[in-house]
Amino acid sequence: MALLAEHGLAARLRARGYDAAAEEIPEPEVRDREIARTFEIDRRVARAVRSAIDQNRLPVVLSGNCNSSLGTTAALAGRLGVLWFDAHADFDLPDDNRSGFFDVMALSTLTGSCWAALRETIPGFRVIPESSVVLVGVRDLEPYQRERLDASAVRVALRRRVRTACSRGHGRRARRGVGAGR
């Protein structure tokens, strides 16, 4: 929120006639448990985004953690597709993750592959099918991550120099126009 205030984004939007407000999601009391803290933040994000929608406002979520996508999408109604912009796939599972970094499981959680009990505690959460996800800009993958991504229905839009990161099938779909006819 300090960044928004510092740059005056909400004030500039209001000056142009938009009904803009900024809300900071407070840090949960749980400080020493990354997973519990992350899901609590997602529950709070889901409630804040839903509240903005209920007030006919366009929610814009600025976050430094990919897991915020869980709370953001939970608040949205209707059929969803996700454009995931990241150098990493964020598609690890707890059983194959080697980094110990929870953030690399955000997309696999969103698509229903892991953390079922905790993701269901987010108000409104529903699984986004892999076929409704386009991963844009992925380039930094370990071999086990590349294999999992290649075996999935996630579509990948790649730059030419990193085309080897995923199978030819994904690359052809990206070049034809992702999501055409779906």
N, C-alpha and C positions, 0 to 999 in steps of 0.2 A: 504494500500500500504506500510505503514511503516513496517508492519509485514512481508510482502514479501521481502522487502529490507533488513530488519534485519536478516532474515534467508537465504537470497540470492537465493531464489527459481528460479527466472527468470534467474539469472546469471548461476546457476548450470544447468538449462535446456539448455541454449545457449551453455555451455561448452560441452554438450553431443550431440550437433548438432541440437537441436530443435530451431525453429524460435519462441522464446518466448518473450512476452512483457507484462508488467503490466500496467493496466489503473485504476485509481481511479475515481469513479463517484463522482463528486463534490456535496456537500450538497446544495439543492435548497434554494432559498431566503425565501421561505415560511417556517418559523420555528415554528410558533405557531399553525399550523393546521395539526395534524398528518395524517389525511386522504389525504388531498391535497398534502402534502409533499411525502407521500408514493407512490401515483400514479405518481407524477413527477419523482421520483427516478426510478420507473418501466419503464417509457418512456425512460429515459436515459439508463437504463440497456439494454432495447430492442435494442436501436440504437447501443450501444457498442458491444453487442453480435453479432448482424447482421453484423457489420463492420468486426469483427474478422472472421466470417464465410466467408464473401466475399473475405477476404485476405487469405483464405485457412488455417486459424488458428483454433485450438481447443479452444473454449472459456471455461474457468473454472471460475465460479462465486463464490466468497467467500463472504458470507453475514451473518449478525447477525439478519436478519429478514426474516421470511418465505415468506413475500409478494414479495421478489425479484424473486420468482418463476414465477410471472406473466410476468415480463419483459423478463426473461430468456427463457421461453417456447414460448413467442410471436415471438422471433427471429428465432425459429427453424422451418424448413419446414418438410412436410411429416407427416406421422402418428406417433403420440406420445403416450407413456405410461409414467406414473410417479410412481417412488418409493418414497414414502414420509416417511422419517425417523424422527419420533418425538414421544415424550411421550404423547403429546396432539394431538387431532384429527385436530385442526385448521379448524373445520368444522361448527362453529357457524354461525348463521345468525344475521343480525342487530336486528331483532325482538325477538330473543330468547337469545341473549348474555347478560349475567348477570355481567360479569367482567368489561365491558367498555374497554377492551383491544382489539384494532383493529387487532392485529396479529393473533388472534384466528379465523379469518374469511378468512385466505389466501386460504385454500383448497376449501372452499365453493365458493369463488370468482373464482378460477381457473376452477372449475367444472360448473360454470354458474348459481349458485343459488343466487347470490347477486351482488350488485354494478355494474349493467349492464352499466349504462351511463359512469361511470369512467373507467371501464375496457376496454371499446371500444375506449378510447383515447390512449391506448397503441398500438404503431404501430405493426401490424401483429397479435394482440391478437386473439386467438380463444379458444373456450371452449374445455376443455379436458373432455370427457365423464367420469362419475363416474366409469364405468366398466373398464376404462383404468388406474385406480389408485389402487396401493397397498399401504396400510398404514402399516408401519413396526414399531413395538415397542411401540404402543400406550398403555398407562397404567393409565394415570391420567385423568379420565373422570368424569364429574358430571352426574347424572342420565339423565338429558335432552339431554346431548351430546351423551350418550350411545344410547338413543332411536333414535336420528336422524341418527347416524352412522349405527345402525342395520337396519333401514328402507331404507338405501341407497344401491347403487350397488358397492360402494367402497369395495374392498377386503382387508382383514386384516390378516397380518401375525403376530402371537402372540407367546410369550413365554408361557410355560406351567403355570407358576404361575399367569399369568394375563388373562387366557383364559376366565374368567367370564366377561371381559370387553365388549365382543361382542357375537353375537348369535352363536349357534352351526354351522349354515350353513356357516358362514364366516370362522370359525375355520376349518371345514372339507375341504373347498376349499383351505385354506392355506396349510394344511397338504398334500393334493393331489398334490400340485404343482401349484402355482398361475399362472394363465394365460395359462394353458395347453389348446391347441387347439383354442386359441383366437387370 
